Every structure is written in C-alpha cells, then in structure tokens.
Amino acid sequence: MTDLSKLEGELLAEIAGAADLGQLDAVRVGAIGKKGRISELMSKLGSLPAEERKAFGQSVNTLKGKVSDALDARKAVLDRAALEARLATERADVTLPVRAGSLLSGRIHPVSQVFDECVEIFADLGFEVAEGPDIETDDLNFDALNIPAEHPARQEHDTFYFAPKADGSRLLLRTHTSPVQIRTMRSQKPPIRIIAPGRVYRSDSDQTHTPMFHQIEGLVIDETTHMGHLKWVLEEFAKAFFEVDEVRMRFRASHFPFTEPSMEVDIDAAAIGKPGQWLEILGCGMVHPNVLRNCGLDPEKYQGFAFGMGLDRITMLKYGIPDLRAFFSADLRWLRHYGFSVLDVPTLGGGLSG
C-alpha cells in the first residue's frame, strides 16, 4: 500500500507538471496505457495470495480512477489554455471580400435560362406550360398532325424509330413538341392557351443542328382567335425576349401540314444590334381543320393558331453563341463564359437577362 501511495504522488505530480497536451498524453500512456505502471500492477494480481487479491485490486482501481480524473482535469485546463493562445495569435480580416461559394460559382446553362425567359414572357401573356413524354406514337407525332405517310419527315433518315412491336406499330423519339398540343386538345375543351417546351430529336448533326435539341411551341384554340392575334403575340414575345421597344417582323408564306395558312417569321436583326439583316426565328400558322377534327374538335366552331421555334437557335441569336455543338460539350470554360448565375432569375420587371 505504501508503494501505491508513492506511485499516486508521483503520477499526480507528473500530471500537474505537464506543460502541454503532448506531455500530458505521454504521462497518460506511461500510467494507464497498455504497458503503463498501473496496468502492470493489475497484471500482478494472479501472483498474490487469494486473501490479498481483492484488497489489492480495489486499491489499484481506486488509484486508476484518481489518475484518470486528474488527467481529465488537467486536459481541460490545457485545452482552454491552447484555445486562449490561439485566439490571442490568430486574426480574421473581416473587411476581406467573401469567397464565392458553390451557389455563386455554379452556372445556369444558356438554354435553361432562355427556357425560363420564354416561360416568363408567355405566362405574362396568359399561356400555361404543358408537357408530354419524349417517346411518342406515330399517331400523335405525325398522323394527328395531318402529316401524310409519304412525308420525308417520317423516313428513318430523319426520325429515330424504336424496333417495331408485334402488331407492326412503332414508337419513336418525338421530332417536335407538337404531340403535346394533340394531347392537350384531346384531353380538355377550348379555350386552350398553352406553350409546350421540351427536348426533341432528329437525325441531323452539324454546326447548327444536333440530334437532340430544344423547342418551344404555342397553341391557342377558341371560337374567335384569328391571325391578327397570332401576329400580336409573336410581336410582343419578340420585343420582350430581345428586350427592345420596337421590332420589325416579316411574315413569309410557307407550308406546314398542320397549319393553313402557314408562315415563317423573320425579325430585323437590329433587335440584336445588326441592322440591315433579316433573321428567321420561327414558323407559325392557323391550325389546320384536319388537326382539329383529329382531336375531336369541330372546325366549324373552333379555330386557333400555333407556332414553334428552336430554343437553342434563339439562344444563339440573343447571346451571340456561334456554334450549337458547344451547348452539349460539357466544357466548363464555355459554361463559365456564357452561363448565368443561379441568382439571375429572369423577370419582366427586373429585366430578363439581368
């Protein structure tokens, strides 16, 4: 017992004399570590007479408890001293600019930004957003839209088809978002005023075409809508999208199976700072009576207009992007240059492009 009292005094003195956490840990290992002095005492229990083991074991455990408590108390004192020393030497310059975190360094893709810009504009004009699947049927993608069986767009060199089913029918990747218009006309009664943005697919690839791209189409169906309304909607869209007070538009006669009459629309490139040039931006027309019949609507009662444009194309025009292929290259340098901050939410009141 005398030896235990002596050992206790020595260990408590070493603990009190530890100047830092490193020294304290060394004392801990030497005292209660696997090969420490107290641990070695416990290993001697087996060599003691049976009548002495209990008393000796209790004394060693009491010693171990006192040493452990002393170690914890000293560690708390040294931790507090280390923190105070650190606070006394370290300084933070609160006048430095805040580092840009992931919220500020991330970028919104230009096509996603223009998608939101178009939705903001058409929502202000009273349009709802309608969506549909990327995989469609021949009926919804072609037949219901008055596109004849021999039309070039229905050939495999232009459309991605899936393997035929047992009944001979085939699914395909939609070549436009017009099937969304068909689904809408078949599922709800006029008046209808929707836009249908989304991905579309065609077998084409060069500097201005990619196998997958983005479109936004619009549809209005009611009993009194006429071409004057169509021209007004497109003019208001162009002014808001290109953020100009006035825009000159040119409507050229064209042909689409699903509209009659059909037109292609050009705008004066002065809207993007290049006066004297005309830029084609979309196709449009009055919905063909056959399309209305295919959707269960009476063309003697209802009429309407439709339009469609490539989101990627108008993105290139507005933001001066020369090559469509870069949109899908996943080049972070390109995205940092052309992309938008996540905080640049387009609004008509605050300015679409910030």
HUJOLIN-V992351 format. One line per field, one symbol per residue. phi: phi as a letter, one per 20 degrees, with the letter a starting at -180 (. if undefined). A space follows every 50 residues. Layout:
phi=???
This chain:
phi=.fffffffffffffffefebffffffffffecfgdffffffffegfeefg fdffffffffffffffffffffffffffffffffffffdecdefefffff effeefcefgffffgfffffffffenededcbffecegffecgfemeffe fgfeeffccedeffefenfcebegeaefgfffgffedbeffcbcdcerfc cbebbafdccfcbcccdcbccaecfcfffgffgffffffffelcfcbecc ddfbbcfecbfdbdddcffgfdncfncdcfcadaregfgfffffdmdeff ddbacbbbbeffffffffdmeecfffgdeleffffffefcffeeffcffe ofen
